């Protein structure tokens, strides 16, 4: 099913026609199983291809029947939402962080316009959406209470007001409510749903204006409440803030278990003023029923009493289990994700075992906070810890693919942040990842080259050039041609060659740069043209002379020159007497590496094969032809002796003989 859905997403344009308004409609629309329609929408949303145009395929509500719809982080307008999503008899809808102008009021109005949705919709998430409730109040249309079937409602990070909360709390079946990071100042309205509400999430209620006594009174009336999240953003609160809330938590922890008698889960993460004594008192009275306790960023997660409670899940920083639990539970909370990732980095610095579940949590954290520099700074470092050395080879390839693609997104999002870029390069600089893991290698090449053009740190430069040299060899002919259109890429690589050659070093940076240029010009005329325009021939002639005793460097230089010699339109540019005489000398020197002589012979054979295009002294041409004939004859005469040569030498002589026989008339 996954492969089929992936193919549909990839081929959507071919499978659809366009309506008059520009929206897409499937040409052939079979009736899909209901669950498959949900999965298709979810996959399209997760890939970021849901928009006003593509969401149009779901207007066919008889063929593509949605029940659990997600348009999370997609760009969808009110009109597109009304036409494509609202006609379905939905049970669940996640419209969190939707862009495109859609408001919470639009969502409620649209869903309530479908009589079936008024009773069928049970779960609704509008996290991060502007409610825009004033637009409905003016015309007096509908409110949340119109959706009588709602059991779960997430309004975190919205402009939720006390008045709207009062309306919400009249819902007859409301069991779970998230009002985190909202403008709510009074929660007395919760008393209206005290017999049904089982889960209340009230993280970072910065405008809450209630005394500890009144707040405890409200909590004490919530007899059905099993989960309470009253955590705080420890980064945004100073010592003078939140005193009443902290006092409320202290009294709750130290109070009688008769308060909130059904409670099995409590989250007070980020509340730094809570004492260990309060935690001990709470655990002593509730440990038999408690299943979860949130203590991240409180300094209390190492409390020894916690280690004896095997069935209790804890978010904190004491060990990997606590940190991973935090990454799972706080996916949408940047403050806690940052905190958890810092501790995860410290815990995984020396890891030597594959931890795919942990890596997946890190990648999800980056996906949930695509614009957060703080998250990406630590997350990319964690990725390096979890994929370095031999660990990556034991990880699922699909997980590595999604991880690398997420790193590329990070490089795009933070192009000028050196540490984020460095972390990404450190992970990419793995032979296994570059050679065997499928990902967008063209995009990676462009990003690394762009980074290289802005930095001159020798260590990072060597790493970037190494990555480029491998990636360029993995590109298709079309991708290499596209890459070659940017002459700045050629300039950048040649500048590195010149820089290393000027100081006379034969290091890996020089060799990787030469390899990248060699691969870049292989049967790509545009790259060869850029090389010549950037005065690469002059530079390479100097390199040939300077590194006469370095066969690995000479072979890479001659390999590129051979690429140019293969293209007839550029052979005239090689008509430099000093250059050809030097190449001829390399061919004549029997002590040189066989690979060096092979490419030297190849260059001369290509040039000499078109005598009508020869523009230099004829004596030089005859000398080249005689030398090629001599080498060819020697090769032919010695064919019986090839048994005594190594395999590479035999291959060289065989290929050279074929090249000589096809290029020179004897």
N, C-alpha and C positions, 0 to 999 in steps of 0.2 A: 504493500500500500504506500509506504514512504517513497519508494522509487517512482510509482505512478504519479503521486502528488507532486513530487519534485519536477517531473517531466511536464506536468500541466503548468506549473508555475513558470518553467523555463520557456514553454512554447505558447504562452497565453496570447500573444499577438496573432500567431498563426491560427489559433483555435477560435478566435473571436472576430466578429464584425462590429462596426460602430453604429450606434444609434444617432439620431439627428443631433442630440445634445452632446455627442462626443463620448458618451459612456460605452463600455464594452458589453457585448452580449455573446454568449457562446453560440456558435453556428449550429452545432448539434448538441442539444442539452438533454442527455439521458437523465432519468430519475435516479439519483444517487442515494445510497443508504444514508440515513440522517446523520450518523456519526461521521461519515466520510465528508459530508458537506462542512461540518464543524471543523474537521481537521484541515480541510483545504483553506478555509478562511484563516485559521490560526497560523498555518504555514505561510500564507501570503503576508499576514501581518508581521510575523517574526522576521521575514525576509525584507520587510520595508517596501513591498510593492503594492500595498493597499492604498488607494487614493480615490478621488472622485471618479476617475475614469475606470479603474479596474474593479472597484467594488460594485460596479453596475451589473456584473454577472450574477450577483445574488438577488437581483430584482425578480428572477425566476423562482419565486418562493415555493412553487409546486415541485419543481425538479431539484432545486438545491434548498432543502429544508433545514434551517438553522434552529438549534435549540440552545447551544452554548457558544455564544459569539464573542470573539475578541478582536477589537480594533486598537489595541493598546499601542500607544506611541505612533499612530498613523495620522496622516493628514486627510481629514474627511470633513466636508462642509455639512451644514445643517440640511441642505436640500438632498445631498447624496445619502446622508444617514436616513432621512425620512423615506426615501424611495427604495433603498436597498436593505435596510436592517429592520425597520419598524413593521413591515408586513408579516414578519415571521412570529410564530408563537414561541417566544423565547422563554427559557428557564433561567439563563444566566447571560449577563452582558458585562464585559470589561472594556470600558471606554476611558481608561486611565491615561492621562498625559496626551490626549488626542489634540492635535493642532488642526488648523484649517478653519478656525472660527467657531467650532461647535462648542456650545455651553451646556452646563448641567440642565438649565431650563429647557433648552432645545431637546435634550435627551428625554426628560420627563414628559414634555408635551408630546413628543413623537411616539413614545411607548404607550402613553395613555390614550392616544388616538386609536390604538388597536384594542378592541374590547377583550380579545383573548389574552393579551399581554397584561392587562390589569390584574388578572388572577393567576396567570401562569408564571410570571417573572418572580423568581425567588432570590436571586443573587445579583447585585448591581454594584459595580465599582466605578467611581468617578474620581479616583485619586488624581490630584494635580489639575483638575479641570475648574475653570471659573464657572461658578453656578449661574451668575447673571440673573438672579431671581427677580430683580426689579422689572424685567421685561414681561414676566408672567403676571406679576401683581397688578400691573397697569390694566391688563385686559381681564384679569380674574379668571384664568382658565383652570389650571390644575396644579396640584402640589404632590409631594412625595406620597401623601396619604391616599392618592388616587390608585397607587399600585398596591392593592390590598394583600397581594400574595408575598410581598417582600419579607424575607427572613434574614438576609445578610445585606448590609449597606456600608460601603466604604466611601467616606467623604473626607479622607485625609488630604491635607494640603489644599483645601478649598476655602472660599470665603463664606463658609457656613456661619450663620448668625443664630442668636438665641431663639428668635422667632421661628426660623425654619426648623430648628431642633425640636421645638414644641410640636410642630406639625408631624415630624418624623416619629416622635415617640407615641403617637396615637395609632401607629400601625399595629394591627392585632396579633401578628405572628413574628414580630421582630425579635430575633435571637442574637444577632451579632451586629455591633455598631462600631465603626472607626471614625473618630472625630479629631484625630491627631493633627497638630499644626494648623488648627483652624482659629477663627476669631471668637469662639464661644467663651463667654465670661461667666455663665451660670448654668449648672447642670441639674437644676431642680426638676426639669422636664423629664428626667430619667425615671422619676417616680411613677410616671404614667405607664411604663412598660416593665415595672419591677417584677412582675410574675412571669415574664417571657424572656427577658434579656439574660443570655448566658455568657456573652463575651463583650467586654467593653475595652476598647483601645483608645487611650487618651494621652498619647505621647506629646510632650511639649505643648501644653496649653498655656501659651505665654500671656494670654489676656484673662485667664481665669481669676475671678475676684470673689472668692468665698472663704470664709474662715474655716480653720481646721474642724471646728465643732460641727458646722453646717455640712461640710463635705463628708465627714464621717457619718452624719445622720443619713445623708442620701445613700452612701455606700451600704450602710447597715440595713436599708430597706430592700436592697436588691437580693432577695432571697434565692433566686435561681442562678445568680452569677457564678460561673465556674472559672472564667479567665478575666483578670484585671491587669491591664497594662497602664501604669501611671509613671512611665519612664520620662527622662529629661535629656535634652541635648547638652552634654557636658561642655561642649565647645562654645556655646552661645550664652551660657549662664555664668554670671560672676557671683562673687561671694554674697552680694546684697540681694540677689534675686531668689525667688522660690522658697522663702523661709516658711510660709504657710503650708505649701505643698509638702516640704520636707517634714514638717511637724505632723502633718496628716499621715504620712507614710510611717513615721516613727510610732505614732499611736496605734496604727493598724497592725504593725509588726508585733508590738508589745501587748496588744489588747487581747481580749478573750476570743477563743475560736468560735464563739457564738456569733461574732460579727462575720458576715459573709460565710455562713456555714457550709456552703457548697463549693467554696473556692478550692481549686486544685492547681491553679497556675497563676503566678504573680510575677510581674516584670517591673523592677524598679531600677533598671540600668541607667547609668548616668547621674544618679543621685549620690554625690560624693560625700555628703554629710551624714549618711546613715552609719551607725556604729555596728561593730561586730556583735556586741551584746544584744542589740535588737534582732539581728539575724538569728542568733542562737535561740533567743526566746521564741521567735516565730517557728523555727524548725522543730523545737521541742514540743510545741503544742499542735503542729500541723503535719509532721513528717509522715504520718500513716497514710494520708490521702494526697499529699502534694506530689505532682508529677513534673512541674517545671518551675524554675526560679531564675529570673533574669538579673544578673549581677555585673554585666559588663560595665567597665569604667566606674566602678564603685570602690575598687580596692579590696573587695571582700570575697572574691571568688576562690581565694586560696584558703579560706577558713577550713580548719581540719575536720569540722563536723560534717562537711559536705562529702568527704571521701567515704564515709560510712553508709551513705544513702545511695545504694546501687541503682535504684529505679528512678532517681531524680535526674532530670536533664537540666543542665545549667549553662547559661551563656556567661562567659568570662574570659580571662586570659591566663588561667593557671595551666592549661594543657591544650593539646590539639583538639580534643573532643569539645571542650568549651568554646574554643575559637570557631570551629566549624559549625557548631550549633548557632553561634552568633551570625555567621555568614548566611546560614539558611533562613533564620527568622527575621533578620533585619535587612533584607535585600533592598528595600526601598528607602532605607534611612542612611543617608550619606555619613552622618556623624558616627554611627556605630560601625558601618562598613570600614571607614577609615581606621577606627580604633582596632577592629578585629584584624585587619590586614597588617597593621604594624606588628602586632603580636605574632601573626602567622609567619611573617618574614623572619622574625627572630627565631622562631621554632623550627624553621626549615632551612636554615643557613647551611647546615652540613648534611642534609638529607641524601641518602644513597639508595632509597627504595621508591619505586613508582607509586604515586598517590593520585590516581585519576579522579577520584571523587573530590579531593581537595582542589585539584586544578580546575575542575569544572565549576566549583563554587567561586573561584577567583575570576574566571571568565564571565560568569553570570553577574558578578559585582561590577565589572567594567561595562557590561551591556546595560545594566540598570542605571548607571550614572555616566553616560557618554560624554558629558561636558565637564565632569569634575576632575580638575587637575590633581587634587589631593588623592582621590581614589586611584587614578591611573599611575601616579608616581610610585605608590607603594605596590599596587597590583602588578605592574610590569616587572618590578623587582622580585615579587613572589613567583611569577611565571618563570623567570630565569632559574630560581632555586629549584623549582619543581620539574624542570626539563633539561637541566644541564648534564654533562658527561654522558654516561650510558643509560641514564634514567629514561630519556625520551624514547629509546628503542623498545621499551617495555610498555609504553602507553598506547592506547587505541589510536589508530591513524586518524580516524574521524575526529577525535578530540583534539589531536594536534592540529588538524586542518582548521577547525573553528578557533583554536587558540591563536594560531599565526594570523588568521584573518582579523581577529580582534586586535592584535598588535599593530597590524597595518592601519586599522581604523584609528588607533591611538597616535600613530605617527602623523596621520592626516589631521587629527584634531589638535595636536600640540606640536606644530612644526618647529617652533622656536625654543622649546624647552629641552635643553641639552640632556638632562638626566633621563627624562622619559625616552628620548630618542636613543640614548646610549643603552638603556635597559632592553629596548626592543632589538637593537643590533646585537647585543650579547646573546640573546636567545636565538636570533636568526643565524648567527655564526656557528652553525652546527652542520657538519657534512651530511649527517643522516637526514636532518630536516630539509636541507636544501636539495638533496638528491632524491629522497624517497617519499617525502610528504607532499601530497597535492595541495596547492594553493595558488592564488593569483600571482604568478611569478613576474608577470609584466608590471603589475602595480608595484610589487616589492622592488623591482629593479629601478623604477622611476623614483620611488620614495628614497631609496638609499643613495642614488646618484644626486638627488636634490639636497639631501643632507650633506653629502660629501662636498658639495659646492660651497657650503657655508661654514665648514670647519676644517681646521688644519692640525688638530691634535694628532701626533704621529701614531699613537697606539690605536685610536679610533679610526684613523685614516686607513691603516693597514687592515683592520677588521672590515671596514666598509668595502674596500677594494677587493678583498677576498670574497665577500658575499656577491659582489657584482660579477666577478669573473666566473663564478659558478652559475649564477642566474642567467646571464646572457647566453650561455651554452644550452640552457633549457628552453629558451624562447623559440616559438615557431618562426618561420621565415617572414610571415606577415607582421608578427610582433617586433622582430628585429628591424624590419624596414620602417615600421612606425617609430620605433625608438630612434632610429638614425636620422629622422627628420629634424631633430633638435641638435644643431651643430655644437651647442654648449656642452653636450655630453662628451663629444669628441675632444673639445678643448680641455675639459676637466681631466680626462684620463691622460691626455698627452702632457698636461702640466705636471701631473704626478710623475710620469716617466722622466721628464726633463729635470724635475726637482731631485729625483733619486740619482739620475745619471750625473748631475753636476757635482754631487758629493762623492761619486764613485763607489756607491754601495751596490751589492748584488743581493739585496734582501728580498723577503717575501712580498713586500709592498710593490716593488718594481716588477717582480715576476707575475703577480696577480694582475697588475695593470696591463702588462703586455699580453697576458692571456685573454683579458677582457677585450682588448682591442682586436686581437686575432679573431676571436669568436664573432665580434661585432661586424667585421668586414667580410665574413665568409659568405660569398655569393649574394652580397647586399651592395649593389652599386652606389646607393645613396651614401652609405657609410664610407665606402672607398673614396667617393668624391669629397666628403667632409674631411677625411684624413689628409688628402692632398691639399685642400684649401687651407687647412690649419698648419701647413708646412711640416707635416708628419714625415715626409720622405727625407728632408734634410736632417731632422732629429734622429731618425732611424739609421741613417748612414753614420752619424756620429756614434750612436750606440754600438753599431757593428764593429767599428774600429776600437772603441774603448773597452769592449767586453770580448775581446778576441779569445780569451782563455775560459770563457763561461759558455759552454755548449747549450745549457738550458735556456739562457737568455738569447743566444744567437738563433736557436731554433724557433723561438717565439717571434723574433723579429723577421726572420726569413719566411716564416709561415704567413705572416700578414702580407709581406711583399709578394709572395706567391699568389695570395688572394687577389691582389691588384693586377698582377701579370696575367691572370686568367681572363680579365675583362679587357677586350680589345680597345675599348674607348679610352682606357687609362694607360695603355702600354707606352704611348708617346711620353707620358710623364716619367717613365722609368728610363728614358734615353739620356741618362747621365753617365758620362764616361767613367768618372771616378767610382761611382756606385757599381756599375757593371764589372769593372776591373776587379773591384774588391770581392764581389760575388764569385767571379771567375776564379780568383785565388782560393776562395773557400772550397770550390769544387775540386780544384787541383790538389789540395792538401789531403793526402791519404791518411794522415794522422788524426784528422778531425772526426768528431762523432758522426755516425752514419746518417742520423737525422738531419744534421746541419748540411751535409753534402747533398742529401736528397732534395731539400728545399732549394738549395743553391742551384742544382741542376734543373729543377722545375722552373725556376724564374728564367734562367737563360734559355731553356728550351721554348718556353712560351714567347719570349721576345724574338728569338732567332727564327722561329717558325714563320714569321711574316716579314720576309726579307724586303718586300716592297715598301714596308712602312719604316724600314731602318733609316735613321737620319744621322748616325754617327759615322766615324771613320770605317770604311769597308774592311780594313785590315783587322780591326777589332771583331767584326762580325765573323770573318773567316777563322780567326783564332778561337772564338767561342764555338763555332761549328766543328772545328777540328777536335777541340777538347771534348765536346759532347760525343762525337763519333768515336774518339779514343776510349772514353769511359764506357760507351755502349759496346764496343768490340771487346774490350777487356772483360766486361760483364758476361758477354756471350761466350767468350773463350773459356772463362772460368766457371761455366755453369756446372761442370763435373765436380768442381771443388766446393760448390755451395753447401755440400753436405757437412763441411767442417765449420761453416759459419753458424752463428746464432740465428734463431728464428727471425728476430727483427732485422738482422743484416740480410737474410735471404729475401725477406719481403721487400726491403729497400731495393736490392739489385733487380728483383723481378719487376717492380713498379717502374724503376728508373729505365730499364730496358724498353718497356712498353712505351713510356713517355718519349724516349729517344727515337724509337722506331717510327712513331707516328708524327714526330715533329720535324725530323731532319731527312732530307733526301741525300743518300750517299751516292 
